[in-house]
Amino acid sequence: MANKWGIPIDVENFVLQRDKTCVYCDVEFDNTIRKFKQSWEHIVNDIRINGSDNIALCCVSCNASKGAKDLEVWLTTEYCKKKNITPKNVAEVVRAALIKKPALRTT
């Protein structure tokens, strides 16, 4: 069984326990402020990859900024620069997605 976004319920439950803050900017979720509400995120933009290594929770603000951009491209945007979002300070699940990109890990 899956949720309305096609994420398996066991993955949803695992991610809800793991991600207590935005996996990108580390802001605490606040469902009373739209930009700080939690939203489901495919780290790699492929809706067919629904494992806990690709599904995460991020704030609406980061999700809107990232949109359909590749993670590596998004991390170089002005949004990330302004919010000090770098490959070094994102959540472990995001860093793991970058392992195949060694140049980004060290910037």
Secondary structure, DSSP 8 states (H G I E B T S, - for coil): -B-TTS-BHHHHHHHHHH-SB-TTT--B--TTSGGGSEEEEESSS-TT--STTTEEEEEHHHHHHHTTS-HHHHTTSHHHHHHT--TTTS-HHHHHHTTT-HHHHT-
